[in-house]
Amino acid sequence: MSNTGKIVQVIGAVVDVQFEPGKVPEIYQALEVNYTVGGEAQHLVLEIQQHLGDAVVRAV
């Protein structure tokens, strides 16, 4: 299943991500984050640990 969320907060290694209501991934699912730093593509994989409510998950 492909789903796009929005990173709303980062505290150290903890990342909170908001999804559309009804499209929140299950706990222990992987989240893939693709971004660019200094012109170089980066790929990060996070694991959902908690549902915070309001379609927000917490991942590490």
Residue, then its C-alpha position, 0 to 999 in steps of 0.5 A: m500500500s502506498n500512502t503519503g504522510k507529512i512529517v510534523q515533528v522530529i525530536g532526536a530519533v523520534v519522528d511524528v508523521q500525520f496522514e489523511p484520516g482513515k489512511v493511518p498505517e498500522i503499528y510496526q509498519a515501515l515508513e520510507v522517507n526520501y529527501t535530498v541533502g546537499g544535492e545527494a538523495q537520501h533514504l531513511v526507513l522508520e518503524i511506526q511505534q505508536h498511534l497518537g490520535d488525529a491521524v498522527v503516528r510516532a516512528v523511530 
